Amino acid sequence: MHSTLLVELVNGVFIITINRPDKLNALNKDVFADLNKALDEVYTNNQIQSVIITGSGLKAFVAGADISEFGNLSVEQGKALAKAGQDTFFRIENSPKPIVACVNGFALGGGCELAMSCHFRIASINAKFGQPEVNLGLIPGYGGTQRLVQLIGKGRAMELLMSAAMIDATTAFNYGLVNYVVAQEELINKAKEILTVINTKAPLAVAGCITSANAVFNENENGFAVEVNEFGKCFGTEDMKEGTTAFLEKRKASFKGK
Ligand code: COA
């Protein structure tokens, strides 16, 4: 049980809804603790094939880290806060199961950073994205300076980071920050539709795609070498034998995640 999240598992899709609508789903310590528990479940529960992260209510995905917790932190405490947030978001980014952000409203500060740590994003028409930290005398601390540059390019990211400007869903789509913009009532359905397809694919191969694509942005790794390794690993799986045999036998493959 989570005090700040609603979770639901439907046909292999685990839906995590951040549930503090009166505070526009701002990320406080409790949300981070609950998110980490939910991620434990994502990593260990075989019934969970893929994940949606969204916000409660019609107004906000997540309006940022909870500013009321920033009060009197020291420099060292500020660093620890950023590190803890980054570690949680690395768990999302490195999840072997696909995680999609359904951005249903404001995705500001830590909310934009949370969405960017997911494998891809779908927005409702009313969604708004931004990194308004400089308004508070801060910078993004949960990976925002890195992932915004990765996702939309340095020039656009620099402008957003320094100006605190908010962009709407159409601009986010044009920048490549979100894959689709849909009506709010269609948001979860659109993600389910895509994940239902992905859930039919070989899970270890899907995980290999995630590991390899993430390696592009890890300077300690050679992404091409990671790809060689992940490709090779597929040959040791039952699912690869099943997938290739099924193709040759002109039937649909049935994958087991082994
Ligand atoms: N941290 C803590 N509380 C937050 C919050 C945040 N990041 N964002 C919103 N809230 C709270 C507000 O304080 C308010 O609480 P209250 O009703 O107890 O006063 C409630 O959520 C509703 O927000 P409100 O500002 O009244 O809504 P609005 O429609 O006028 O404005 C926003 C919406 C998103 C523009 C505005 O809430 C905002 O600018 N939020 C902060 C965004 C931000 O700087 N995020 C980065 C943090 S590092």
Boltz pocket constraint, residues with backbone or C-beta under 6 A from the ligand:
constraints:
  - pocket:
      binder: B
      contacts: [[A, 21], [A, 22], [A, 23], [A, 24], [A, 26], [A, 63], [A, 64], [A, 65], [A, 66], [A, 67], [A, 68], [A, 106], [A, 108], [A, 109], [A, 110], [A, 132], [A, 133], [A, 135], [A, 136]]
      max_distance: 6.0
